[in-house]
Each structure stands twice: as C-alpha cells, then as structure tokens.
Amino acid sequence: MLDNYLNWTKVPASLLNVTQASVLIRFKPVGNRKAKSLGFNVSFPDSCDLKSQPEELRKVGEKYLKRWGIAGE
C-alpha cells in the first residue's frame, strides 16, 4: 500500500516506521442477508483488538493475519 501512496524519491523507506494498521475485511452477502464486515487494528509489536469481535469473526481475522505473515502460528 505504501508503494501506491508515497513518492519514494521524496520519502525514503528508511525514514518510515509503520507501527499501526487498520484492517477492514468485507464479506460477500449470502442470499438475502446483509454483507458483514470485520474491522480491527494491529499495532507493533504484538497488539490486536480482534478479541473484542464475535468468535466467528475473530477466527477469520486471526486466520488471515497468519496467512499474511502478520501474526505468528
């Protein structure tokens, strides 16, 4: 995402230290049901507010954090 929004000639990567990110996962609607979404924050070094989500959504969030290499096994 940084590659899409920053001009690396003006802002060298060595000056950046990303410590927090917000994630929004939008699910496709099923049948006539309204589409669900899952929003949460991840902070360095190992903080995440997924615990406040319903278990079904929390498990999905944890699954993808692991898949993307953001969270350990």
PQR file of N, CA, C, O and H, with PARSE charges and radii, in Angstrom:
ATOM      1  N   MET A   1       0.816  -1.178   0.000 -0.4000 1.5000
ATOM      2  CA  MET A   1       0.000   0.000   0.000 -0.0000 2.0000
ATOM      3  C   MET A   1       0.870   1.256   0.000  0.5500 1.7000
ATOM      4  O   MET A   1       0.525   2.248  -0.642 -0.5500 1.4000
ATOM      5  N   LEU A   2       1.978   1.219   0.705 -0.4000 1.5000
ATOM      6  CA  LEU A   2       2.854   2.378   0.738 -0.0000 2.0000
ATOM      7  C   LEU A   2       3.370   2.722  -0.647  0.5500 1.7000
ATOM      8  O   LEU A   2       3.536   3.896  -0.978 -0.5500 1.4000
ATOM      9  H   LEU A   2       2.258   0.412   1.226  0.4000 1.0000
ATOM     10  N   ASP A   3       3.626   1.698  -1.460 -0.4000 1.5000
ATOM     11  CA  ASP A   3       4.095   1.943  -2.823 -0.0000 2.0000
ATOM     12  C   ASP A   3       3.077   2.736  -3.634  0.5500 1.7000
ATOM     13  O   ASP A   3       3.455   3.511  -4.512 -0.5500 1.4000
ATOM     14  H   ASP A   3       3.491   0.744  -1.190  0.4000 1.0000
ATOM     15  N   ASN A   4       1.797   2.551  -3.350 -0.4000 1.5000
ATOM     16  CA  ASN A   4       0.749   3.252  -4.087 -0.0000 2.0000
ATOM     17  C   ASN A   4       0.583   4.702  -3.657  0.5500 1.7000
ATOM     18  O   ASN A   4       0.096   5.520  -4.437 -0.5500 1.4000
ATOM     19  H   ASN A   4       1.490   1.921  -2.636  0.4000 1.0000
ATOM     20  N   TYR A   5       0.978   5.039  -2.428 -0.4000 1.5000
ATOM     21  CA  TYR A   5       0.670   6.357  -1.896 -0.0000 2.0000
ATOM     22  C   TYR A   5       1.873   7.253  -1.615  0.5500 1.7000
ATOM     23  O   TYR A   5       1.709   8.456  -1.408 -0.5500 1.4000
ATOM     24  H   TYR A   5       1.373   4.375  -1.794  0.4000 1.0000
ATOM     25  N   LEU A   6       3.059   6.696  -1.606 -0.4000 1.5000
ATOM     26  CA  LEU A   6       4.236   7.507  -1.290 -0.0000 2.0000
ATOM     27  C   LEU A   6       5.162   7.638  -2.484  0.5500 1.7000
ATOM     28  O   LEU A   6       5.304   6.716  -3.288 -0.5500 1.4000
ATOM     29  H   LEU A   6       3.193   5.719  -1.774  0.4000 1.0000
ATOM     30  N   ASN A   7       5.779   8.783  -2.584 -0.4000 1.5000
ATOM     31  CA  ASN A   7       6.808   9.020  -3.593 -0.0000 2.0000
ATOM     32  C   ASN A   7       8.150   8.719  -2.930  0.5500 1.7000
ATOM     33  O   ASN A   7       8.651   9.520  -2.141 -0.5500 1.4000
ATOM     34  H   ASN A   7       5.664   9.532  -1.931  0.4000 1.0000
ATOM     35  N   TRP A   8       8.727   7.564  -3.252 -0.4000 1.5000
ATOM     36  CA  TRP A   8       9.942   7.114  -2.579 -0.0000 2.0000
ATOM     37  C   TRP A   8      11.135   8.027  -2.816  0.5500 1.7000
ATOM     38  O   TRP A   8      12.095   7.982  -2.048 -0.5500 1.4000
ATOM     39  H   TRP A   8       8.320   6.913  -3.893  0.4000 1.0000
ATOM     40  N   THR A   9      11.103   8.859  -3.862 -0.4000 1.5000
ATOM     41  CA  THR A   9      12.218   9.792  -4.077 -0.0000 2.0000
ATOM     42  C   THR A   9      12.157  10.947  -3.084  0.5500 1.7000
ATOM     43  O   THR A   9      13.181  11.555  -2.772 -0.5500 1.4000
ATOM     44  H   THR A   9      10.323   8.896  -4.486  0.4000 1.0000
ATOM     45  N   LYS A  10      10.962  11.250  -2.588 -0.4000 1.5000
ATOM     46  CA  LYS A  10      10.808  12.319  -1.599 -0.0000 2.0000
ATOM     47  C   LYS A  10      10.774  11.800  -0.171  0.5500 1.7000
ATOM     48  O   LYS A  10      11.177  12.501   0.758 -0.5500 1.4000
ATOM     49  H   LYS A  10      10.131  10.755  -2.841  0.4000 1.0000
ATOM     50  N   VAL A  11      10.294  10.576   0.008 -0.4000 1.5000
ATOM     51  CA  VAL A  11      10.198   9.973   1.339 -0.0000 2.0000
ATOM     52  C   VAL A  11      10.876   8.599   1.284  0.5500 1.7000
ATOM     53  O   VAL A  11      10.242   7.611   0.915 -0.5500 1.4000
ATOM     54  H   VAL A  11       9.967  10.007  -0.746  0.4000 1.0000
ATOM     55  N   PRO A  12      12.161   8.533   1.651 -0.5600 1.5000
ATOM     56  CA  PRO A  12      12.842   7.232   1.605  0.2800 2.0000
ATOM     57  C   PRO A  12      12.284   6.270   2.659  0.5500 1.7000
ATOM     58  O   PRO A  12      11.931   6.673   3.767 -0.5500 1.4000
ATOM     59  N   ALA A  13      12.214   5.010   2.291 -0.4000 1.5000
ATOM     60  CA  ALA A  13      11.676   3.989   3.195 -0.0000 2.0000
ATOM     61  C   ALA A  13      12.423   3.946   4.522  0.5500 1.7000
ATOM     62  O   ALA A  13      11.840   3.578   5.542 -0.5500 1.4000
ATOM     63  H   ALA A  13      12.501   4.682   1.390  0.4000 1.0000
ATOM     64  N   SER A  14      13.684   4.309   4.527 -0.4000 1.5000
ATOM     65  CA  SER A  14      14.476   4.274   5.765 -0.0000 2.0000
ATOM     66  C   SER A  14      13.954   5.253   6.816  0.5500 1.7000
ATOM     67  O   SER A  14      14.288   5.122   7.994 -0.5500 1.4000
ATOM     68  H   SER A  14      14.157   4.608   3.699  0.4000 1.0000
ATOM     69  N   LEU A  15      13.146   6.227   6.412 -0.4000 1.5000
ATOM     70  CA  LEU A  15      12.589   7.193   7.362 -0.0000 2.0000
ATOM     71  C   LEU A  15      11.261   6.733   7.960  0.5500 1.7000
ATOM     72  O   LEU A  15      10.734   7.368   8.873 -0.5500 1.4000
ATOM     73  H   LEU A  15      12.875   6.333   5.455  0.4000 1.0000
ATOM     74  N   LEU A  16      10.728   5.642   7.450 -0.4000 1.5000
ATOM     75  CA  LEU A  16       9.417   5.179   7.902 -0.0000 2.0000
ATOM     76  C   LEU A  16       9.528   4.053   8.916  0.5500 1.7000
ATOM     77  O   LEU A  16      10.418   3.205   8.851 -0.5500 1.4000
ATOM     78  H   LEU A  16      11.156   5.126   6.708  0.4000 1.0000
ATOM     79  N   ASN A  17       8.597   4.076   9.847 -0.4000 1.5000
ATOM     80  CA  ASN A  17       8.477   3.012  10.829 -0.0000 2.0000
ATOM     81  C   ASN A  17       6.987   2.816  11.095  0.5500 1.7000
ATOM     82  O   ASN A  17       6.410   3.481  11.955 -0.5500 1.4000
ATOM     83  H   ASN A  17       7.874   4.765   9.900  0.4000 1.0000
ATOM     84  N   VAL A  18       6.374   1.903  10.354 -0.4000 1.5000
ATOM     85  CA  VAL A  18       4.937   1.669  10.494 -0.0000 2.0000
ATOM     86  C   VAL A  18       4.704   0.902  11.788  0.5500 1.7000
ATOM     87  O   VAL A  18       5.269  -0.173  11.989 -0.5500 1.4000
ATOM     88  H   VAL A  18       6.843   1.363   9.655  0.4000 1.0000
ATOM     89  N   THR A  19       3.872   1.454  12.661 -0.4000 1.5000
ATOM     90  CA  THR A  19       3.625   0.828  13.957 -0.0000 2.0000
ATOM     91  C   THR A  19       2.169   0.431  14.165  0.5500 1.7000
ATOM     92  O   THR A  19       1.844  -0.262  15.129 -0.5500 1.4000
ATOM     93  H   THR A  19       3.413   2.328  12.498  0.4000 1.0000
ATOM     94  N   GLN A  20       1.287   0.869  13.259 -0.4000 1.5000
ATOM     95  CA  GLN A  20      -0.119   0.511  13.414 -0.0000 2.0000
ATOM     96  C   GLN A  20      -0.786   0.477  12.047  0.5500 1.7000
ATOM     97  O   GLN A  20      -0.466   1.265  11.157 -0.5500 1.4000
ATOM     98  H   GLN A  20       1.551   1.432  12.475  0.4000 1.0000
ATOM     99  N   ALA A  21      -1.721  -0.455  11.905 -0.4000 1.5000
ATOM    100  CA  ALA A  21      -2.512  -0.555  10.674 -0.0000 2.0000
ATOM    101  C   ALA A  21      -3.946  -0.904  11.036  0.5500 1.7000
ATOM    102  O   ALA A  21      -4.193  -1.641  11.990 -0.5500 1.4000
ATOM    103  H   ALA A  21      -1.981  -1.095  12.628  0.4000 1.0000
ATOM    104  N   SER A  22      -4.874  -0.381  10.279 -0.4000 1.5000
ATOM    105  CA  SER A  22      -6.280  -0.738  10.408 -0.0000 2.0000
ATOM    106  C   SER A  22      -6.640  -1.644   9.245  0.5500 1.7000
ATOM    107  O   SER A  22      -6.257  -1.389   8.104 -0.5500 1.4000
ATOM    108  H   SER A  22      -4.673   0.218   9.503  0.4000 1.0000
ATOM    109  N   VAL A  23      -7.378  -2.702   9.543 -0.4000 1.5000
ATOM    110  CA  VAL A  23      -7.766  -3.684   8.539 -0.0000 2.0000
ATOM    111  C   VAL A  23      -9.288  -3.724   8.473  0.5500 1.7000
ATOM    112  O   VAL A  23      -9.963  -3.741   9.502 -0.5500 1.4000
ATOM    113  H   VAL A  23      -7.689  -2.910  10.470  0.4000 1.0000
ATOM    114  N   LEU A  24      -9.817  -3.738   7.265 -0.4000 1.5000
ATOM    115  CA  LEU A  24     -11.253  -3.900   7.073 -0.0000 2.0000
ATOM    116  C   LEU A  24     -11.462  -5.015   6.064  0.5500 1.7000
ATOM    117  O   LEU A  24     -11.027  -4.917   4.916 -0.5500 1.4000
ATOM    118  H   LEU A  24      -9.269  -3.724   6.429  0.4000 1.0000
ATOM    119  N   ILE A  25     -12.128  -6.072   6.498 -0.4000 1.5000
ATOM    120  CA  ILE A  25     -12.461  -7.194   5.632 -0.0000 2.0000
ATOM    121  C   ILE A  25     -13.958  -7.126   5.373  0.5500 1.7000
ATOM    122  O   ILE A  25     -14.757  -7.099   6.309 -0.5500 1.4000
ATOM    123  H   ILE A  25     -12.481  -6.151   7.430  0.4000 1.0000
ATOM    124  N   ARG A  26     -14.331  -7.098   4.108 -0.4000 1.5000
ATOM    125  CA  ARG A  26     -15.747  -7.082   3.739 -0.0000 2.0000
ATOM    126  C   ARG A  26     -16.101  -8.422   3.120  0.5500 1.7000
ATOM    127  O   ARG A  26     -15.433  -8.890   2.198 -0.5500 1.4000
ATOM    128  H   ARG A  26     -13.682  -7.119   3.348  0.4000 1.0000
ATOM    129  N   PHE A  27     -17.148  -9.030   3.632 -0.4000 1.5000
ATOM    130  CA  PHE A  27     -17.603 -10.325   3.150 -0.0000 2.0000
ATOM    131  C   PHE A  27     -18.702 -10.136   2.110  0.5500 1.7000
ATOM    132  O   PHE A  27     -19.463  -9.171   2.170 -0.5500 1.4000
ATOM    133  H   PHE A  27     -17.691  -8.650   4.381  0.4000 1.0000
ATOM    134  N   LYS A  28     -18.778 -11.049   1.171 -0.4000 1.5000
ATOM    135  CA  LYS A  28     -19.849 -11.012   0.181 -0.0000 2.0000
ATOM    136  C   LYS A  28     -21.159 -11.359   0.878  0.5500 1.7000
ATOM    137  O   LYS A  28     -21.179 -12.192   1.783 -0.5500 1.4000
ATOM    138  H   LYS A  28     -18.160 -11.833   1.122  0.4000 1.0000
ATOM    139  N   PRO A  29     -22.262 -10.717   0.456 -0.5600 1.5000
ATOM    140  CA  PRO A  29     -23.557 -11.067   1.048  0.2800 2.0000
ATOM    141  C   PRO A  29     -23.955 -12.484   0.649  0.5500 1.7000
ATOM    142  O   PRO A  29     -23.637 -12.944  -0.448 -0.5500 1.4000
ATOM    143  N   VAL A  30     -24.642 -13.157   1.536 -0.4000 1.5000
ATOM    144  CA  VAL A  30     -25.123 -14.512   1.288 -0.0000 2.0000
ATOM    145  C   VAL A  30     -26.645 -14.460   1.183  0.5500 1.7000
ATOM    146  O   VAL A  30     -27.332 -14.090   2.135 -0.5500 1.4000
ATOM    147  H   VAL A  30     -24.901 -12.783   2.427  0.4000 1.0000
ATOM    148  N   GLY A  31     -27.159 -14.835   0.018 -0.4000 1.5000
ATOM    149  CA  GLY A  31     -28.608 -14.804  -0.174 -0.0000 2.0000
ATOM    150  C   GLY A  31     -29.155 -13.409   0.026  0.5500 1.7000
ATOM    151  O   GLY A  31     -28.638 -12.444  -0.536 -0.5500 1.4000
ATOM    152  H   GLY A  31     -26.601 -15.136  -0.755  0.4000 1.0000
ATOM    153  N   ASN A  32     -30.195 -13.302   0.824 -0.4000 1.5000
ATOM    154  CA  ASN A  32     -30.820 -12.005   1.102 -0.0000 2.0000
ATOM    155  C   ASN A  32     -30.232 -11.319   2.332  0.5500 1.7000
ATOM    156  O   ASN A  32     -30.686 -10.246   2.728 -0.5500 1.4000
ATOM    157  H   ASN A  32     -30.615 -14.086   1.281  0.4000 1.0000
ATOM    158  N   ARG A  33     -29.222 -11.945   2.933 -0.4000 1.5000
ATOM    159  CA  ARG A  33     -28.635 -11.378   4.150 -0.0000 2.0000
ATOM    160  C   ARG A  33     -27.695 -10.231   3.813  0.5500 1.7000
ATOM    161  O   ARG A  33     -27.049 -10.225   2.765 -0.5500 1.4000
ATOM    162  H   ARG A  33     -28.853 -12.817   2.611  0.4000 1.0000
ATOM    163  N   LYS A  34     -27.632  -9.285   4.696 -0.4000 1.5000
ATOM    164  CA  LYS A  34     -26.744  -8.135   4.546 -0.0000 2.0000
ATOM    165  C   LYS A  34     -25.289  -8.596   4.637  0.5500 1.7000
ATOM    166  O   LYS A  34     -24.968  -9.493   5.417 -0.5500 1.4000
ATOM    167  H   LYS A  34     -28.157  -9.290   5.547  0.4000 1.0000
ATOM    168  N   ALA A  35     -24.412  -7.986   3.842 -0.4000 1.5000
ATOM    169  CA  ALA A  35     -22.992  -8.328   3.876 -0.0000 2.0000
ATOM    170  C   ALA A  35     -22.395  -7.923   5.228  0.5500 1.7000
ATOM    171  O   ALA A  35     -22.700  -6.851   5.751 -0.5500 1.4000
ATOM    172  H   ALA A  35     -24.673  -7.258   3.208  0.4000 1.0000
ATOM    173  N   LYS A  36     -21.548  -8.781   5.782 -0.4000 1.5000
ATOM    174  CA  LYS A  36     -20.866  -8.479   7.044 -0.0000 2.0000
ATOM    175  C   LYS A  36     -19.502  -7.857   6.743  0.5500 1.7000
ATOM    176  O   LYS A  36     -18.969  -7.988   5.642 -0.5500 1.4000
ATOM    177  H   LYS A  36     -21.300  -9.652   5.357  0.4000 1.0000
ATOM    178  N   SER A  37     -18.963  -7.188   7.733 -0.4000 1.5000
ATOM    179  CA  SER A  37     -17.602  -6.676   7.627 -0.0000 2.0000
ATOM    180  C   SER A  37     -16.909  -6.871   8.968  0.5500 1.7000
ATOM    181  O   SER A  37     -17.552  -7.008  10.009 -0.5500 1.4000
ATOM    182  H   SER A  37     -19.396  -7.082   8.628  0.4000 1.0000
ATOM    183  N   LEU A  38     -15.605  -6.878   8.917 -0.4000 1.5000
ATOM    184  CA  LEU A  38     -14.788  -7.052  10.116 -0.0000 2.0000
ATOM    185  C   LEU A  38     -13.690  -6.001  10.089  0.5500 1.7000
ATOM    186  O   LEU A  38     -12.849  -5.998   9.190 -0.5500 1.4000
ATOM    187  H   LEU A  38     -15.083  -6.767   8.072  0.4000 1.0000
ATOM    188  N   GLY A  39     -13.698  -5.127  11.053 -0.4000 1.5000
ATOM    189  CA  GLY A  39     -12.667  -4.104  11.166 -0.0000 2.0000
ATOM    190  C   GLY A  39     -11.902  -4.277  12.461  0.5500 1.7000
ATOM    191  O   GLY A  39     -12.491  -4.527  13.513 -0.5500 1.4000
ATOM    192  H   GLY A  39     -14.381  -5.129  11.783  0.4000 1.0000
ATOM    193  N   PHE A  40     -10.571  -4.143  12.382 -0.4000 1.5000
ATOM    194  CA  PHE A  40      -9.750  -4.248  13.583 -0.0000 2.0000
ATOM    195  C   PHE A  40      -8.417  -3.548  13.363  0.5500 1.7000
ATOM    196  O   PHE A  40      -8.050  -3.233  12.230 -0.5500 1.4000
ATOM    197  H   PHE A  40     -10.092  -3.940  11.527  0.4000 1.0000
ATOM    198  N   ASN A  41      -7.703  -3.309  14.441 -0.4000 1.5000
ATOM    199  CA  ASN A  41      -6.397  -2.643  14.402 -0.0000 2.0000
ATOM    200  C   ASN A  41      -5.303  -3.608  14.840  0.5500 1.7000
ATOM    201  O   ASN A  41      -5.503  -4.452  15.714 -0.5500 1.4000
ATOM    202  H   ASN A  41      -8.001  -3.565  15.361  0.4000 1.0000
ATOM    203  N   VAL A  42      -4.159  -3.462  14.217 -0.4000 1.5000
ATOM    204  CA  VAL A  42      -2.973  -4.237  14.570 -0.0000 2.0000
ATOM    205  C   VAL A  42      -1.878  -3.221  14.885  0.5500 1.7000
ATOM    206  O   VAL A  42      -1.662  -2.283  14.118 -0.5500 1.4000
ATOM    207  H   VAL A  42      -3.997  -2.777  13.507  0.4000 1.0000
ATOM    208  N   SER A  43      -1.183  -3.404  16.017 -0.4000 1.5000
ATOM    209  CA  SER A  43      -0.131  -2.477  16.425 -0.0000 2.0000
ATOM    210  C   SER A  43       1.153  -3.226  16.730  0.5500 1.7000
ATOM    211  O   SER A  43       1.128  -4.372  17.178 -0.5500 1.4000
ATOM    212  H   SER A  43      -1.359  -4.166  16.641  0.4000 1.0000
ATOM    213  N   PHE A  44       2.284  -2.560  16.482 -0.4000 1.5000
ATOM    214  CA  PHE A  44       3.600  -3.101  16.802 -0.0000 2.0000
ATOM    215  C   PHE A  44       3.828  -2.987  18.295  0.5500 1.7000
ATOM    216  O   PHE A  44       3.475  -1.947  18.852 -0.5500 1.4000
ATOM    217  H   PHE A  44       2.304  -1.628  16.118  0.4000 1.0000
ATOM    218  N   PRO A  45       4.374  -3.937  18.975 -0.5600 1.5000
ATOM    219  CA  PRO A  45       4.979  -5.148  18.429  0.2800 2.0000
ATOM    220  C   PRO A  45       4.017  -6.327  18.315  0.5500 1.7000
ATOM    221  O   PRO A  45       4.205  -7.177  17.444 -0.5500 1.4000
ATOM    222  N   ASP A  46       3.004  -6.408  19.156 -0.4000 1.5000
ATOM    223  CA  ASP A  46       2.146  -7.601  19.091 -0.0000 2.0000
ATOM    224  C   ASP A  46       0.760  -7.345  19.685  0.5500 1.7000
ATOM    225  O   ASP A  46       0.279  -8.120  20.512 -0.5500 1.4000
ATOM    226  H   ASP A  46       2.851  -5.718  19.863  0.4000 1.0000
ATOM    227  N   SER A  47       0.131  -6.268  19.263 -0.4000 1.5000
ATOM    228  CA  SER A  47      -1.171  -5.927  19.804 -0.0000 2.0000
ATOM    229  C   SER A  47      -2.228  -5.962  18.695  0.5500 1.7000
ATOM    230  O   SER A  47      -1.964  -5.592  17.551 -0.5500 1.4000
ATOM    231  H   SER A  47       0.521  -5.639  18.591  0.4000 1.0000
ATOM    232  N   CYS A  48      -3.418  -6.410  19.061 -0.4000 1.5000
ATOM    233  CA  CYS A  48      -4.519  -6.500  18.106 -0.0000 2.0000
ATOM    234  C   CYS A  48      -5.826  -6.465  18.900  0.5500 1.7000
ATOM    235  O   CYS A  48      -5.920  -7.047  19.981 -0.5500 1.4000
ATOM    236  H   CYS A  48      -3.633  -6.710  19.991  0.4000 1.0000
ATOM    237  N   ASP A  49      -6.825  -5.784  18.359 -0.4000 1.5000
ATOM    238  CA  ASP A  49      -8.094  -5.710  19.090 -0.0000 2.0000
ATOM    239  C   ASP A  49      -9.151  -6.677  18.550  0.5500 1.7000
ATOM    240  O   ASP A  49     -10.347  -6.418  18.681 -0.5500 1.4000
ATOM    241  H   ASP A  49      -6.749  -5.311  17.481  0.4000 1.0000
ATOM    242  N   LEU A  50      -8.728  -7.766  17.956 -0.4000 1.5000
ATOM    243  CA  LEU A  50      -9.664  -8.786  17.484 -0.0000 2.0000
ATOM    244  C   LEU A  50     -10.439  -9.451  18.615  0.5500 1.7000
ATOM    245  O   LEU A  50     -11.535  -9.966  18.394 -0.5500 1.4000
ATOM    246  H   LEU A  50      -7.757  -7.977  17.850  0.4000 1.0000
ATOM    247  N   LYS A  51      -9.889  -9.446  19.809 -0.4000 1.5000
ATOM    248  CA  LYS A  51     -10.534 -10.120  20.941 -0.0000 2.0000
ATOM    249  C   LYS A  51     -11.925  -9.567  21.235  0.5500 1.7000
ATOM    250  O   LYS A  51     -12.758 -10.253  21.828 -0.5500 1.4000
ATOM    251  H   LYS A  51      -8.998  -9.028  19.989  0.4000 1.0000
ATOM    252  N   SER A  52     -12.173  -8.331  20.821 -0.4000 1.5000
ATOM    253  CA  SER A  52     -13.472  -7.714  21.079 -0.0000 2.0000
ATOM    254  C   SER A  52     -14.535  -8.110  20.047  0.5500 1.7000
ATOM    255  O   SER A  52     -15.694  -7.713  20.166 -0.5500 1.4000
ATOM    256  H   SER A  52     -11.496  -7.774  20.340  0.4000 1.0000
ATOM    257  N   GLN A  53     -14.143  -8.883  19.047 -0.4000 1.5000
ATOM    258  CA  GLN A  53     -15.069  -9.306  17.991 -0.0000 2.0000
ATOM    259  C   GLN A  53     -15.766 -10.612  18.367  0.5500 1.7000
ATOM    260  O   GLN A  53     -15.250 -11.382  19.176 -0.5500 1.4000
ATOM    261  H   GLN A  53     -13.201  -9.205  18.950  0.4000 1.0000
ATOM    262  N   PRO A  54     -16.936 -10.861  17.781 -0.5600 1.5000
ATOM    263  CA  PRO A  54     -17.572 -12.166  17.987  0.2800 2.0000
ATOM    264  C   PRO A  54     -16.628 -13.286  17.527  0.5500 1.7000
ATOM    265  O   PRO A  54     -15.834 -13.100  16.606 -0.5500 1.4000
ATOM    266  N   GLU A  55     -16.727 -14.443  18.177 -0.4000 1.5000
ATOM    267  CA  GLU A  55     -15.787 -15.537  17.925 -0.0000 2.0000
ATOM    268  C   GLU A  55     -15.684 -15.904  16.448  0.5500 1.7000
ATOM    269  O   GLU A  55     -14.580 -16.118  15.947 -0.5500 1.4000
ATOM    270  H   GLU A  55     -17.372 -14.594  18.926  0.4000 1.0000
ATOM    271  N   GLU A  56     -16.795 -15.979  15.751 -0.4000 1.5000
ATOM    272  CA  GLU A  56     -16.796 -16.355  14.331 -0.0000 2.0000
ATOM    273  C   GLU A  56     -15.938 -15.392  13.500  0.5500 1.7000
ATOM    274  O   GLU A  56     -15.157 -15.826  12.654 -0.5500 1.4000
ATOM    275  H   GLU A  56     -17.692 -15.805  16.158  0.4000 1.0000
ATOM    276  N   LEU A  57     -16.086 -14.091  13.743 -0.4000 1.5000
ATOM    277  CA  LEU A  57     -15.312 -13.091  13.005 -0.0000 2.0000
ATOM    278  C   LEU A  57     -13.865 -13.049  13.483  0.5500 1.7000
ATOM    279  O   LEU A  57     -12.951 -12.863  12.680 -0.5500 1.4000
ATOM    280  H   LEU A  57     -16.721 -13.738  14.430  0.4000 1.0000
ATOM    281  N   ARG A  58     -13.652 -13.220  14.792 -0.4000 1.5000
ATOM    282  CA  ARG A  58     -12.289 -13.214  15.338 -0.0000 2.0000
ATOM    283  C   ARG A  58     -11.450 -14.310  14.695  0.5500 1.7000
ATOM    284  O   ARG A  58     -10.291 -14.082  14.350 -0.5500 1.4000
ATOM    285  H   ARG A  58     -14.395 -13.371  15.445  0.4000 1.0000
ATOM    286  N   LYS A  59     -12.025 -15.494  14.533 -0.4000 1.5000
ATOM    287  CA  LYS A  59     -11.289 -16.610  13.933 -0.0000 2.0000
ATOM    288  C   LYS A  59     -10.893 -16.303  12.490  0.5500 1.7000
ATOM    289  O   LYS A  59      -9.794 -16.649  12.056 -0.5500 1.4000
ATOM    290  H   LYS A  59     -12.966 -15.679  14.813  0.4000 1.0000
ATOM    291  N   VAL A  60     -11.786 -15.657  11.755 -0.4000 1.5000
ATOM    292  CA  VAL A  60     -11.467 -15.278  10.370 -0.0000 2.0000
ATOM    293  C   VAL A  60     -10.307 -14.281  10.361  0.5500 1.7000
ATOM    294  O   VAL A  60      -9.364 -14.428   9.584 -0.5500 1.4000
ATOM    295  H   VAL A  60     -12.679 -15.377  12.107  0.4000 1.0000
ATOM    296  N   GLY A  61     -10.382 -13.269  11.224 -0.4000 1.5000
ATOM    297  CA  GLY A  61      -9.309 -12.276  11.306 -0.0000 2.0000
ATOM    298  C   GLY A  61      -7.975 -12.905  11.652  0.5500 1.7000
ATOM    299  O   GLY A  61      -6.962 -12.594  11.027 -0.5500 1.4000
ATOM    300  H   GLY A  61     -11.149 -13.150  11.855  0.4000 1.0000
ATOM    301  N   GLU A  62      -7.961 -13.790  12.645 -0.4000 1.5000
ATOM    302  CA  GLU A  62      -6.718 -14.469  13.039 -0.0000 2.0000
ATOM    303  C   GLU A  62      -6.169 -15.326  11.896  0.5500 1.7000
ATOM    304  O   GLU A  62      -4.960 -15.363  11.667 -0.5500 1.4000
ATOM    305  H   GLU A  62      -8.784 -14.042  13.153  0.4000 1.0000
ATOM    306  N   LYS A  63      -7.055 -16.007  11.190 -0.4000 1.5000
ATOM    307  CA  LYS A  63      -6.652 -16.849  10.057 -0.0000 2.0000
ATOM    308  C   LYS A  63      -5.887 -16.027   9.018  0.5500 1.7000
ATOM    309  O   LYS A  63      -4.830 -16.439   8.541 -0.5500 1.4000
ATOM    310  H   LYS A  63      -8.037 -15.976  11.376  0.4000 1.0000
ATOM    311  N   TYR A  64      -6.436 -14.866   8.677 -0.4000 1.5000
ATOM    312  CA  TYR A  64      -5.793 -14.062   7.644 -0.0000 2.0000
ATOM    313  C   TYR A  64      -4.548 -13.341   8.145  0.5500 1.7000
ATOM    314  O   TYR A  64      -3.616 -13.136   7.368 -0.5500 1.4000
ATOM    315  H   TYR A  64      -7.295 -14.531   9.064  0.4000 1.0000
ATOM    316  N   LEU A  65      -4.501 -12.956   9.397 -0.4000 1.5000
ATOM    317  CA  LEU A  65      -3.266 -12.370   9.922 -0.0000 2.0000
ATOM    318  C   LEU A  65      -2.119 -13.381   9.827  0.5500 1.7000
ATOM    319  O   LEU A  65      -0.988 -13.012   9.512 -0.5500 1.4000
ATOM    320  H   LEU A  65      -5.259 -13.122  10.029  0.4000 1.0000
ATOM    321  N   LYS A  66      -2.412 -14.643  10.098 -0.4000 1.5000
ATOM    322  CA  LYS A  66      -1.395 -15.697   9.962 -0.0000 2.0000
ATOM    323  C   LYS A  66      -1.037 -15.903   8.511  0.5500 1.7000
ATOM    324  O   LYS A  66       0.142 -16.008   8.173 -0.5500 1.4000
ATOM    325  H   LYS A  66      -3.332 -14.943  10.354  0.4000 1.0000
ATOM    326  N   ARG A  67      -2.031 -15.964   7.646 -0.4000 1.5000
ATOM    327  CA  ARG A  67      -1.793 -16.202   6.223 -0.0000 2.0000
ATOM    328  C   ARG A  67      -0.941 -15.090   5.619  0.5500 1.7000
ATOM    329  O   ARG A  67      -0.079 -15.360   4.782 -0.5500 1.4000
ATOM    330  H   ARG A  67      -2.989 -15.879   7.920  0.4000 1.0000
ATOM    331  N   TRP A  68      -1.169 -13.852   6.029 -0.4000 1.5000
ATOM    332  CA  TRP A  68      -0.428 -12.722   5.504 -0.0000 2.0000
ATOM    333  C   TRP A  68       0.930 -12.536   6.171  0.5500 1.7000
ATOM    334  O   TRP A  68       1.683 -11.636   5.800 -0.5500 1.4000
ATOM    335  H   TRP A  68      -1.869 -13.633   6.708  0.4000 1.0000
ATOM    336  N   GLY A  69       1.247 -13.374   7.148 -0.4000 1.5000
ATOM    337  CA  GLY A  69       2.539 -13.271   7.825 -0.0000 2.0000
ATOM    338  C   GLY A  69       2.620 -12.155   8.846  0.5500 1.7000
ATOM    339  O   GLY A  69       3.716 -11.752   9.236 -0.5500 1.4000
ATOM    340  H   GLY A  69       0.634 -14.105   7.449  0.4000 1.0000
ATOM    341  N   ILE A  70       1.479 -11.649   9.284 -0.4000 1.5000
ATOM    342  CA  ILE A  70       1.457 -10.570  10.280 -0.0000 2.0000
ATOM    343  C   ILE A  70       1.477 -11.138  11.687  0.5500 1.7000
ATOM    344  O   ILE A  70       2.087 -10.556  12.584 -0.5500 1.4000
ATOM    345  H   ILE A  70       0.589 -11.977   8.967  0.4000 1.0000
ATOM    346  N   ALA A  71       0.816 -12.269  11.887 -0.4000 1.5000
ATOM    347  CA  ALA A  71       0.768 -12.943  13.202 -0.0000 2.0000
ATOM    348  C   ALA A  71       1.493 -14.269  13.103  0.5500 1.7000
ATOM    349  O   ALA A  71       1.483 -14.915  12.055 -0.5500 1.4000
ATOM    350  H   ALA A  71       0.321 -12.742  11.158  0.4000 1.0000
ATOM    351  N   GLY A  72       2.120 -14.674  14.194 -0.4000 1.5000
ATOM    352  CA  GLY A  72       2.803 -15.967  14.246 -0.0000 2.0000
ATOM    353  C   GLY A  72       1.811 -17.092  14.425  0.5500 1.7000
ATOM    354  O   GLY A  72       0.618 -16.864  14.621 -0.5500 1.4000
ATOM    355  H   GLY A  72       2.128 -14.150  15.045  0.4000 1.0000
ATOM    356  N   GLU A  73       2.314 -18.304  14.356 -0.4000 1.5000
ATOM    357  CA  GLU A  73       1.470 -19.502  14.491 -0.0000 2.0000
ATOM    358  C   GLU A  73       0.957 -19.644  15.874  0.5500 1.7000
ATOM    359  O   GLU A  73       0.232 -20.594  16.169 -0.5500 1.4000
ATOM    360  H   GLU A  73       3.283 -18.490  14.197  0.4000 1.0000
TER
END
